Amino acid sequence: MITPITVAAGAVDAYKIYGKDDSEVRALDGVTVDFEAGKFTAIMGPSGSGKSTLMHCLAGLDSLTSGTITIGDTDLATLSDKELTRVRRTNVGFIFQAYNLIPTLTALENITDRDR
């Protein structure tokens, strides 16, 4: 018996374009990828190849120029800002390249949800 694959997040024909005309930069150029739930995946490539842009779009921190990003069965482009915030809060974990810590908080306060 073959177990169906559960997709945690994915992109279909994802484009992220910055600038216009002569200054256009295609950070993502038609990327299609699925990330299986419960599996670890490494995204590797040279500097400037779109790794961080892809991750930011997959996490709902940035939007695509065109294409689709899903978390589970949810198309992120269909969500309001409030709904997108809720999805990020409940379904996505972030580990940033830069620490992005709030200097007035302790390390524990920076990583825990104090509103609960």
N, CA, C and O atoms as a printed pandas DataFrame, in Angstrom:
     atom_number atom_name residue_name chain_id  residue_number  x_coord  y_coord  z_coord
0              1         N          MET        A               1    0.843   -1.184    0.000
1              2        CA          MET        A               1    0.000    0.000    0.000
2              3         C          MET        A               1    0.885    1.243    0.000
3              4         O          MET        A               1    1.825    1.339    0.789
4              5         N          ILE        A               2    0.592    2.173   -0.865
5              6        CA          ILE        A               2    1.356    3.408   -0.970
6              7         C          ILE        A               2    0.693    4.483   -0.103
7              8         O          ILE        A               2   -0.500    4.753   -0.241
8              9         N          THR        A               3    1.475    5.086    0.785
9             10        CA          THR        A               3    0.973    6.145    1.646
10            11         C          THR        A               3    0.998    7.458    0.864
11            12         O          THR        A               3    2.023    7.807    0.278
12            13         N          PRO        A               4   -0.129    8.194    0.850
13            14        CA          PRO        A               4   -0.131    9.466    0.127
14            15         C          PRO        A               4    0.795   10.482    0.799
15            16         O          PRO        A               4    0.944   10.496    2.021
16            17         N          ILE        A               5    1.403   11.316   -0.011
17            18        CA          ILE        A               5    2.299   12.351    0.496
18            19         C          ILE        A               5    1.473   13.558    0.923
19            20         O          ILE        A               5    0.611   14.031    0.182
20            21         N          THR        A               6    1.747   14.048    2.128
21            22        CA          THR        A               6    1.101   15.256    2.613
22            23         C          THR        A               6    2.055   16.421    2.382
23            24         O          THR        A               6    3.185   16.420    2.870
24            25         N          VAL        A               7    1.591   17.399    1.642
25            26        CA          VAL        A               7    2.414   18.564    1.336
26            27         C          VAL        A               7    2.199   19.613    2.419
27            28         O          VAL        A               7    1.074   20.056    2.650
28            29         N          ALA        A               8    3.286   20.006    3.082
29            30        CA          ALA        A               8    3.211   21.038    4.117
30            31         C          ALA        A               8    3.138   22.426    3.499
31            32         O          ALA        A               8    2.383   23.279    3.966
32            33         N          ALA        A               9    3.914   22.649    2.459
33            34        CA          ALA        A               9    3.940   23.937    1.761
34            35         C          ALA        A               9    4.406   23.707    0.341
35            36         O          ALA        A               9    5.086   22.724    0.045
36            37         N          GLY        A              10    4.035   24.622   -0.530
37            38        CA          GLY        A              10    4.462   24.471   -1.911
38            39         C          GLY        A              10    4.302   25.743   -2.711
39            40         O          GLY        A              10    3.634   26.693   -2.301
40            41         N          ALA        A              11    4.935   25.727   -3.856
41            42        CA          ALA        A              11    4.853   26.835   -4.808
42            43         C          ALA        A              11    4.566   26.261   -6.182
43            44         O          ALA        A              11    5.106   25.219   -6.551
44            45         N          VAL        A              12    3.717   26.939   -6.937
45            46        CA          VAL        A              12    3.406   26.531   -8.302
46            47         C          VAL        A              12    3.613   27.732   -9.212
47            48         O          VAL        A              12    2.968   28.769   -9.060
48            49         N          ASP        A              13    4.529   27.569  -10.165
49            50        CA          ASP        A              13    4.824   28.604  -11.158
50            51         C          ASP        A              13    5.048   29.964  -10.493
51            52         O          ASP        A              13    4.472   30.975  -10.894
52            53         N          ALA        A              14    5.901   29.958   -9.464
53            54        CA          ALA        A              14    6.138   31.147   -8.651
54            55         C          ALA        A              14    7.122   32.106   -9.305
55            56         O          ALA        A              14    8.238   31.731   -9.666
56            57         N          TYR        A              15    6.682   33.354   -9.448
57            58        CA          TYR        A              15    7.521   34.428   -9.970
58            59         C          TYR        A              15    7.566   35.560   -8.948
59            60         O          TYR        A              15    6.537   35.945   -8.393
60            61         N          LYS        A              16    8.750   36.084   -8.706
61            62        CA          LYS        A              16    8.925   37.289   -7.895
62            63         C          LYS        A              16    9.876   38.177   -8.676
63            64         O          LYS        A              16   11.055   37.861   -8.838
64            65         N          ILE        A              17    9.352   39.283   -9.152
65            66        CA          ILE        A              17   10.121   40.184  -10.007
66            67         C          ILE        A              17   10.223   41.536   -9.320
67            68         O          ILE        A              17    9.220   42.109   -8.893
68            69         N          TYR        A              18   11.440   42.033   -9.221
69            70        CA          TYR        A              18   11.700   43.361   -8.672
70            71         C          TYR        A              18   12.106   44.279   -9.815
71            72         O          TYR        A              18   12.816   43.851  -10.725
72            73         N          GLY        A              19   11.670   45.530   -9.782
73            74        CA          GLY        A              19   12.054   46.497  -10.794
74            75         C          GLY        A              19   11.303   46.287  -12.092
75            76         O          GLY        A              19   10.437   45.420  -12.199
76            77         N          LYS        A              20   11.660   47.113  -13.091
77            78        CA          LYS        A              20   11.006   47.051  -14.403
78            79         C          LYS        A              20   12.028   47.272  -15.502
79            80         O          LYS        A              20   13.109   47.815  -15.277
80            81         N          ASP        A              21   11.662   46.842  -16.679
81            82        CA          ASP        A              21   12.446   47.090  -17.891
82            83         C          ASP        A              21   13.916   46.708  -17.706
83            84         O          ASP        A              21   14.213   45.560  -17.373
84            85         N          ASP        A              22   14.830   47.642  -17.915
85            86        CA          ASP        A              22   16.269   47.347  -17.844
86            87         C          ASP        A              22   16.743   46.989  -16.438
87            88         O          ASP        A              22   17.778   46.343  -16.275
88            89         N          SER        A              23   15.983   47.410  -15.415
89            90        CA          SER        A              23   16.404   47.125  -14.044
90            91         C          SER        A              23   15.650   45.935  -13.437
91            92         O          SER        A              23   15.729   45.700  -12.231
92            93         N          GLU        A              24   14.919   45.185  -14.274
93            94        CA          GLU        A              24   14.145   44.038  -13.782
94            95         C          GLU        A              24   15.067   42.932  -13.269
95            96         O          GLU        A              24   16.047   42.567  -13.920
96            97         N          VAL        A              25   14.733   42.408  -12.092
97            98        CA          VAL        A              25   15.442   41.273  -11.505
98            99         C          VAL        A              25   14.411   40.197  -11.187
99           100         O          VAL        A              25   13.447   40.439  -10.461
100          101         N          ARG        A              26   14.629   39.000  -11.742
101          102        CA          ARG        A              26   13.723   37.877  -11.467
102          103         C          ARG        A              26   14.318   37.039  -10.342
103          104         O          ARG        A              26   15.184   36.191  -10.562
104          105         N          ALA        A              27   13.835   37.296   -9.140
105          106        CA          ALA        A              27   14.329   36.547   -7.989
106          107         C          ALA        A              27   13.802   35.116   -8.016
107          108         O          ALA        A              27   14.506   34.186   -7.622
108          109         N          LEU        A              28   12.570   34.938   -8.478
109          110        CA          LEU        A              28   11.994   33.608   -8.710
110          111         C          LEU        A              28   11.455   33.619  -10.134
111          112         O          LEU        A              28   10.778   34.562  -10.544
112          113         N          ASP        A              29   11.757   32.571  -10.881
113          114        CA          ASP        A              29   11.409   32.546  -12.301
114          115         C          ASP        A              29   10.709   31.238  -12.650
115          116         O          ASP        A              29   11.292   30.366  -13.294
116          117         N          GLY        A              30    9.452   31.106  -12.221
117          118        CA          GLY        A              30    8.674   29.917  -12.553
118          119         C          GLY        A              30    8.962   28.716  -11.670
119          120         O          GLY        A              30    8.968   27.584  -12.153
120          121         N          VAL        A              31    9.201   28.941  -10.385
121          122        CA          VAL        A              31    9.544   27.860   -9.454
122          123         C          VAL        A              31    8.300   27.050   -9.088
123          124         O          VAL        A              31    7.271   27.615   -8.715
124          125         N          THR        A              32    8.402   25.730   -9.197
125          126        CA          THR        A              32    7.365   24.820   -8.721
126          127         C          THR        A              32    8.044   23.793   -7.823
127          128         O          THR        A              32    8.969   23.096   -8.240
128          129         N          VAL        A              33    7.568   23.712   -6.578
129          130        CA          VAL        A              33    8.186   22.815   -5.599
130          131         C          VAL        A              33    7.171   22.487   -4.500
131          132         O          VAL        A              33    6.338   23.321   -4.146
132          133         N          ASP        A              34    7.251   21.273   -3.971
133          134        CA          ASP        A              34    6.457   20.863   -2.809
134          135         C          ASP        A              34    7.400   20.435   -1.702
135          136         O          ASP        A              34    8.446   19.836   -1.953
136          137         N          PHE        A              35    7.015   20.751   -0.466
137          138        CA          PHE        A              35    7.770   20.330    0.707
138          139         C          PHE        A              35    6.891   19.397    1.522
139          140         O          PHE        A              35    5.837   19.789    2.022
140          141         N          GLU        A              36    7.343   18.160    1.647
141          142        CA          GLU        A              36    6.577   17.110    2.303
142          143         C          GLU        A              36    6.538   17.316    3.812
143          144         O          GLU        A              36    7.556   17.622    4.432
144          145         N          ALA        A              37    5.361   17.145    4.392
145          146        CA          ALA        A              37    5.196   17.253    5.839
146          147         C          ALA        A              37    6.041   16.199    6.540
147          148         O          ALA        A              37    6.112   15.054    6.094
148          149         N          GLY        A              38    6.676   16.582    7.625
149          150        CA          GLY        A              38    7.462   15.652    8.423
150          151         C          GLY        A              38    8.842   15.348    7.881
151          152         O          GLY        A              38    9.539   14.495    8.432
152          153         N          LYS        A              39    9.253   16.009    6.830
153          154        CA          LYS        A              39   10.565   15.786    6.229
154          155         C          LYS        A              39   11.404   17.057    6.323
155          156         O          LYS        A              39   10.873   18.167    6.329
156          157         N          PHE        A              40   12.704   16.879    6.396
157          158        CA          PHE        A              40   13.638   18.000    6.357
158          159         C          PHE        A              40   14.073   18.196    4.912
159          160         O          PHE        A              40   14.309   17.231    4.185
160          161         N          THR        A              41   14.176   19.449    4.509
161          162        CA          THR        A              41   14.592   19.780    3.150
162          163         C          THR        A              41   15.641   20.879    3.207
163          164         O          THR        A              41   15.487   21.846    3.953
164          165         N          ALA        A              42   16.688   20.743    2.439
165          166        CA          ALA        A              42   17.709   21.784    2.324
166          167         C          ALA        A              42   17.512   22.498    0.993
167          168         O          ALA        A              42   17.311   21.867   -0.045
168          169         N          ILE        A              43   17.573   23.812    1.044
169          170        CA          ILE        A              43   17.520   24.618   -0.175
170          171         C          ILE        A              43   18.904   25.217   -0.344
171          172         O          ILE        A              43   19.359   26.005    0.485
172          173         N          MET        A              44   19.567   24.836   -1.423
173          174        CA          MET        A              44   20.953   25.248   -1.626
174          175         C          MET        A              44   21.103   25.916   -2.979
175          176         O          MET        A              44   20.380   25.610   -3.928
176          177         N          GLY        A              45   22.050   26.831   -3.051
177          178        CA          GLY        A              45   22.347   27.495   -4.301
178          179         C          GLY        A              45   23.252   28.674   -4.046
179          180         O          GLY        A              45   23.455   29.069   -2.897
180          181         N          PRO        A              46   23.792   29.236   -5.093
181          182        CA          PRO        A              46   24.701   30.370   -4.929
182          183         C          PRO        A              46   23.966   31.611   -4.443
183          184         O          PRO        A              46   22.742   31.703   -4.532
184          185         N          SER        A              47   24.730   32.554   -3.933
185          186        CA          SER        A              47   24.186   33.833   -3.512
186          187         C          SER        A              47   23.424   34.464   -4.674
187          188         O          SER        A              47   23.903   34.493   -5.807
188          189         N          GLY        A              48   22.227   34.969   -4.370
189          190        CA          GLY        A              48   21.433   35.617   -5.407
190          191         C          GLY        A              48   20.561   34.691   -6.223
191          192         O          GLY        A              48   19.933   35.129   -7.187
192          193         N          SER        A              49   20.505   33.411   -5.857
193          194        CA          SER        A              49   19.729   32.453   -6.656
194          195         C          SER        A              49   18.252   32.392   -6.274
195          196         O          SER        A              49   17.484   31.688   -6.929
196          197         N          GLY        A              50   17.834   33.113   -5.226
197          198        CA          GLY        A              50   16.420   33.165   -4.867
198          199         C          GLY        A              50   16.019   32.330   -3.666
199          200         O          GLY        A              50   14.829   32.195   -3.381
200          201         N          LYS        A              51   16.986   31.766   -2.957
201          202        CA          LYS        A              51   16.664   30.906   -1.802
202          203         C          LYS        A              51   15.865   31.666   -0.739
203          204         O          LYS        A              51   14.803   31.211   -0.314
204          205         N          SER        A              52   16.367   32.797   -0.322
205          206        CA          SER        A              52   15.685   33.576    0.722
206          207         C          SER        A              52   14.352   34.104    0.227
207          208         O          SER        A              52   13.377   34.120    0.978
208          209         N          THR        A              53   14.293   34.536   -1.020
209          210        CA          THR        A              53   13.029   35.017   -1.580
210          211         C          THR        A              53   11.989   33.904   -1.568
211          212         O          THR        A              53   10.840   34.136   -1.192
212          213         N          LEU        A              54   12.378   32.706   -1.974
213          214        CA          LEU        A              54   11.456   31.569   -1.952
214          215         C          LEU        A              54   10.967   31.308   -0.534
215          216         O          LEU        A              54    9.770   31.132   -0.312
216          217         N          MET        A              55   11.885   31.282    0.423
217          218        CA          MET        A              55   11.491   31.013    1.810
218          219         C          MET        A              55   10.569   32.095    2.359
219          220         O          MET        A              55    9.600   31.782    3.052
220          221         N          HIS        A              56   10.852   33.358    2.064
221          222        CA          HIS        A              56    9.992   34.447    2.525
222          223         C          HIS        A              56    8.592   34.328    1.925
223          224         O          HIS        A              56    7.602   34.576    2.614
224          225         N          CYS        A              57    8.503   33.957    0.669
225          226        CA          CYS        A              57    7.195   33.792    0.028
226          227         C          CYS        A              57    6.458   32.574    0.577
227          228         O          CYS        A              57    5.253   32.633    0.818
228          229         N          LEU        A              58    7.183   31.466    0.778
229          230        CA          LEU        A              58    6.554   30.261    1.332
230          231         C          LEU        A              58    6.020   30.484    2.740
231          232         O          LEU        A              58    5.038   29.860    3.143
232          233         N          ALA        A              59    6.662   31.368    3.485
233          234        CA          ALA        A              59    6.246   31.644    4.860
234          235         C          ALA        A              59    5.213   32.757    4.950
235          236         O          ALA        A              59    4.735   33.071    6.040
236          237         N          GLY        A              60    4.861   33.359    3.816
237          238        CA          GLY        A              60    3.880   34.427    3.834
238          239         C          GLY        A              60    4.441   35.760    4.287
239          240         O          GLY        A              60    3.679   36.668    4.617
240          241         N          LEU        A              61    5.760   35.895    4.308
241          242        CA          LEU        A              61    6.376   37.162    4.679
242          243         C          LEU        A              61    6.482   38.105    3.489
243          244         O          LEU        A              61    6.635   39.314    3.668
244          245         N          ASP        A              62    6.404   37.572    2.287
245          246        CA          ASP        A              62    6.456   38.359    1.055
246          247         C          ASP        A              62    5.467   37.725    0.082
247          248         O          ASP        A              62    5.139   36.545    0.205
248          249         N          SER        A              63    4.999   38.499   -0.874
249          250        CA          SER        A              63    4.042   37.964   -1.845
250          251         C          SER        A              63    4.716   37.792   -3.199
251          252         O          SER        A              63    5.747   38.398   -3.488
252          253         N          LEU        A              64    4.108   36.955   -4.010
253          254        CA          LEU        A              64    4.623   36.691   -5.353
254          255         C          LEU        A              64    4.149   37.758   -6.328
255          256         O          LEU        A              64    3.137   38.419   -6.097
256          257         N          THR        A              65    4.885   37.921   -7.415
257          258        CA          THR        A              65    4.412   38.717   -8.536
258          259         C          THR        A              65    3.309   37.938   -9.252
259          260         O          THR        A              65    2.288   38.506   -9.640
260          261         N          SER        A              66    3.526   36.630   -9.424
261          262        CA          SER        A              66    2.490   35.735   -9.958
262          263         C          SER        A              66    2.811   34.312   -9.519
263          264         O          SER        A              66    3.932   34.002   -9.114
264          265         N          GLY        A              67    1.796   33.457   -9.611
265          266        CA          GLY        A              67    1.948   32.077   -9.170
266          267         C          GLY        A              67    1.192   31.849   -7.881
267          268         O          GLY        A              67    0.441   32.711   -7.424
268          269         N          THR        A              68    1.400   30.675   -7.296
269          270        CA          THR        A              68    0.655   30.277   -6.112
270          271         C          THR        A              68    1.583   29.742   -5.039
271          272         O          THR        A              68    2.492   28.960   -5.318
272          273         N          ILE        A              69    1.346   30.170   -3.810
273          274        CA          ILE        A              69    2.012   29.615   -2.629
274          275         C          ILE        A              69    0.933   29.030   -1.731
275          276         O          ILE        A              69   -0.071   29.683   -1.449
276          277         N          THR        A              70    1.146   27.788   -1.279
277          278        CA          THR        A              70    0.190   27.171   -0.357
278          279         C          THR        A              70    0.901   26.689    0.902
279          280         O          THR        A              70    2.052   26.254    0.868
280          281         N          ILE        A              71    0.187   26.781    1.997
281          282        CA          ILE        A              71    0.560   26.126    3.240
282          283         C          ILE        A              71   -0.574   25.165    3.525
283          284         O          ILE        A              71   -1.708   25.578    3.768
284          285         N          GLY        A              72   -0.259   23.879    3.495
285          286        CA          GLY        A              72   -1.322   22.880    3.541
286          287         C          GLY        A              72   -2.193   23.055    2.316
287          288         O          GLY        A              72   -1.693   23.077    1.192
288          289         N          ASP        A              73   -3.497   23.180    2.525
289          290        CA          ASP        A              73   -4.434   23.386    1.420
290          291         C          ASP        A              73   -4.786   24.859    1.222
291          292         O          ASP        A              73   -5.648   25.184    0.406
292          293         N          THR        A              74   -4.125   25.752    1.964
293          294        CA          THR        A              74   -4.483   27.168    1.947
294          295         C          THR        A              74   -3.623   27.951    0.960
295          296         O          THR        A              74   -2.397   27.962    1.069
296          297         N          ASP        A              75   -4.264   28.598    0.005
297          298        CA          ASP        A              75   -3.597   29.483   -0.942
298          299         C          ASP        A              75   -3.385   30.818   -0.236
299          300         O          ASP        A              75   -4.357   31.500    0.089
300          301         N          LEU        A              76   -2.134   31.204    0.007
301          302        CA          LEU        A              76   -1.851   32.408    0.777
302          303         C          LEU        A              76   -2.388   33.674    0.127
303          304         O          LEU        A              76   -2.715   34.629    0.831
304          305         N          ALA        A              77   -2.489   33.708   -1.197
305          306        CA          ALA        A              77   -2.968   34.901   -1.892
306          307         C          ALA        A              77   -4.442   35.180   -1.628
307          308         O          ALA        A              77   -4.908   36.293   -1.876
308          309         N          THR        A              78   -5.184   34.196   -1.131
309          310        CA          THR        A              78   -6.619   34.378   -0.877
310          311         C          THR        A              78   -6.901   34.927    0.512
311          312         O          THR        A              78   -8.054   35.201    0.844
312          313         N          LEU        A              79   -5.864   35.092    1.332
313          314        CA          LEU        A              79   -6.061   35.479    2.735
314          315         C          LEU        A              79   -5.963   36.985    2.938
315          316         O          LEU        A              79   -5.199   37.674    2.262
316          317         N          SER        A              80   -6.757   37.476    3.884
317          318        CA          SER        A              80   -6.623   38.859    4.328
318          319         C          SER        A              80   -5.356   38.964    5.178
319          320         O          SER        A              80   -4.777   37.943    5.551
320          321         N          ASP        A              81   -4.924   40.180    5.484
321          322        CA          ASP        A              81   -3.742   40.353    6.332
322          323         C          ASP        A              81   -3.925   39.672    7.684
323          324         O          ASP        A              81   -2.996   39.045    8.193
324          325         N          LYS        A              82   -5.108   39.791    8.262
325          326        CA          LYS        A              82   -5.391   39.173    9.562
326          327         C          LYS        A              82   -5.332   37.647    9.466
327          328         O          LYS        A              82   -4.763   36.990   10.337
328          329         N          GLU        A              83   -5.918   37.086    8.411
329          330        CA          GLU        A              83   -5.894   35.634    8.220
330          331         C          GLU        A              83   -4.470   35.139    7.966
331          332         O          GLU        A              83   -4.073   34.092    8.477
332          333         N          LEU        A              84   -3.707   35.888    7.181
333          334        CA          LEU        A              84   -2.318   35.519    6.900
334          335         C          LEU        A              84   -1.491   35.537    8.178
335          336         O          LEU        A              84   -0.660   34.654    8.391
336          337         N          THR        A              85   -1.710   36.528    9.024
337          338        CA          THR        A              85   -1.022   36.593   10.317
338          339         C          THR        A              85   -1.354   35.369   11.160
339          340         O          THR        A              85   -0.470   34.799   11.799
340          341         N          ARG        A              86   -2.600   34.967   11.168
341          342        CA          ARG        A              86   -3.038   33.790   11.942
342          343         C          ARG        A              86   -2.375   32.516   11.410
343          344         O          ARG        A              86   -1.939   31.675   12.196
344          345         N          VAL        A              87   -2.296   32.365   10.086
345          346        CA          VAL        A              87   -1.643   31.190    9.488
346          347         C          VAL        A              87   -0.162   31.162    9.854
347          348         O          VAL        A              87    0.368   30.117   10.230
348          349         N          ARG        A              88    0.507   32.315    9.745
349          350        CA          ARG        A              88    1.927   32.376   10.115
350          351         C          ARG        A              88    2.122   32.037   11.584
351          352         O          ARG        A              88    3.070   31.336   11.938
352          353         N          ARG        A              89    1.240   32.526   12.437
353          354        CA          ARG        A              89    1.368   32.300   13.878
354          355         C          ARG        A              89    1.167   30.832   14.248
355          356         O          ARG        A              89    1.834   30.322   15.148
356          357         N          THR        A              90    0.257   30.156   13.562
357          358        CA          THR        A              90   -0.091   28.790   13.964
358          359         C          THR        A              90    0.573   27.687   13.137
359          360         O          THR        A              90    0.667   26.550   13.598
360          361         N          ASN        A              91    1.036   28.005   11.917
361          362        CA          ASN        A              91    1.508   26.953   11.027
362          363         C          ASN        A              91    2.952   27.077   10.574
363          364         O          ASN        A              91    3.471   26.156    9.944
364          365         N          VAL        A              92    3.618   28.188   10.877
365          366        CA          VAL        A              92    4.947   28.427   10.321
366          367         C          VAL        A              92    5.916   28.763   11.454
367          368         O          VAL        A              92    5.584   29.517   12.369
368          369         N          GLY        A              93    7.116   28.190   11.376
369          370        CA          GLY        A              93    8.192   28.554   12.299
370          371         C          GLY        A              93    9.287   29.250   11.524
371          372         O          GLY        A              93    9.576   28.885   10.385
372          373         N          PHE        A              94    9.894   30.242   12.128
373          374        CA          PHE        A              94   10.908   31.027   11.444
374          375         C          PHE        A              94   12.251   30.900   12.139
375          376         O          PHE        A              94   12.334   30.959   13.366
376          377         N          ILE        A              95   13.288   30.728   11.357
377          378        CA          ILE        A              95   14.659   30.861   11.833
378          379         C          ILE        A              95   15.330   31.807   10.846
379          380         O          ILE        A              95   15.625   31.431    9.712
380          381         N          PHE        A              96   15.563   33.018   11.282
381          382        CA          PHE        A              96   16.090   34.042   10.390
382          383         C          PHE        A              96   17.605   33.981   10.324
383          384         O          PHE        A              96   18.262   33.550   11.271
384          385         N          GLN        A              97   18.155   34.420    9.189
385          386        CA          GLN        A              97   19.609   34.507    9.045
386          387         C          GLN        A              97   20.165   35.552   10.010
387          388         O          GLN        A              97   21.180   35.322   10.667
388          389         N          ALA        A              98   19.501   36.687   10.091
389          390        CA          ALA        A              98   19.838   37.700   11.093
390          391         C          ALA        A              98   18.911   37.421   12.273
391          392         O          ALA        A              98   17.764   37.019   12.074
392          393         N          TYR        A              99   19.376   37.622   13.454
393          394        CA          TYR        A              99   18.633   37.165   14.620
394          395         C          TYR        A              99   17.303   37.863   14.836
395          396         O          TYR        A              99   16.375   37.243   15.357
396          397         N          ASN        A             100   17.170   39.140   14.454
397          398        CA          ASN        A             100   15.910   39.872   14.601
398          399         C          ASN        A             100   15.355   39.814   16.018
399          400         O          ASN        A             100   14.140   39.738   16.198
400          401         N          LEU        A             101   16.208   39.847   17.012
401          402        CA          LEU        A             101   15.771   39.848   18.395
402          403         C          LEU        A             101   15.491   41.278   18.853
403          404         O          LEU        A             101   16.103   42.229   18.367
404          405         N          ILE        A             102   14.570   41.413   19.783
405          406        CA          ILE        A             102   14.265   42.717   20.365
406          407         C          ILE        A             102   15.216   42.910   21.534
407          408         O          ILE        A             102   15.148   42.157   22.505
408          409         N          PRO        A             103   16.105   43.903   21.469
409          410        CA          PRO        A             103   17.177   44.026   22.461
410          411         C          PRO        A             103   16.693   44.284   23.891
411          412         O          PRO        A             103   17.427   44.019   24.842
412          413         N          THR        A             104   15.478   44.793   24.056
413          414        CA          THR        A             104   14.978   45.067   25.408
414          415         C          THR        A             104   14.372   43.834   26.079
415          416         O          THR        A             104   14.014   43.879   27.255
416          417         N          LEU        A             105   14.257   42.731   25.331
417          418        CA          LEU        A             105   13.709   41.497   25.887
418          419         C          LEU        A             105   14.827   40.498   26.157
419          420         O          LEU        A             105   15.895   40.561   25.547
420          421         N          THR        A             106   14.567   39.579   27.077
421          422        CA          THR        A             106   15.513   38.493   27.321
422          423         C          THR        A             106   15.420   37.499   26.162
423          424         O          THR        A             106   14.508   37.582   25.340
424          425         N          ALA        A             107   16.360   36.568   26.101
425          426        CA          ALA        A             107   16.319   35.537   25.060
426          427         C          ALA        A             107   15.015   34.748   25.154
427          428         O          ALA        A             107   14.384   34.479   24.132
428          429         N          LEU        A             108   14.604   34.375   26.364
429          430        CA          LEU        A             108   13.360   33.622   26.550
430          431         C          LEU        A             108   12.155   34.439   26.089
431          432         O          LEU        A             108   11.268   33.907   25.422
432          433         N          GLU        A             109   12.115   35.712   26.433
433          434        CA          GLU        A             109   11.002   36.562   26.022
434          435         C          GLU        A             109   10.957   36.718   24.496
435          436         O          GLU        A             109    9.874   36.837   23.922
436          437         N          ASN        A             110   12.103   36.718   23.849
437          438        CA          ASN        A             110   12.155   36.842   22.391
438          439         C          ASN        A             110   11.586   35.621   21.680
439          440         O          ASN        A             110   11.128   35.745   20.544
440          441         N          ILE        A             111   11.599   34.455   22.303
441          442        CA          ILE        A             111   11.154   33.246   21.607
442          443         C          ILE        A             111    9.830   32.689   22.104
443          444         O          ILE        A             111    9.334   31.706   21.554
444          445         N          THR        A             112    9.244   33.297   23.137
445          446        CA          THR        A             112    7.968   32.784   23.643
446          447         C          THR        A             112    6.849   33.774   23.351
447          448         O          THR        A             112    7.079   34.970   23.168
448          449         N          ASP        A             113    5.636   33.244   23.312
449          450        CA          ASP        A             113    4.449   34.055   23.065
450          451         C          ASP        A             113    3.926   34.531   24.408
451          452         O          ASP        A             113    3.312   33.757   25.142
452          453         N          ARG        A             114    4.157   35.777   24.734
453          454        CA          ARG        A             114    3.778   36.307   26.037
454          455         C          ARG        A             114    2.297   36.657   26.116
455          456         O          ARG        A             114    1.804   36.970   27.199
456          457         N          ASP        A             115    1.566   36.614   24.985
457          458        CA          ASP        A             115    0.152   36.966   24.972
458          459         C          ASP        A             115   -0.751   35.814   25.358
459          460         O          ASP        A             115   -1.951   36.016   25.544
460          461         N          ARG        A             116   -0.216   34.622   25.484
461          462        CA          ARG        A             116   -1.067   33.452   25.793
462          463         C          ARG        A             116   -1.237   33.273   27.274
463          464         O          ARG        A             116   -1.918   32.344   27.709
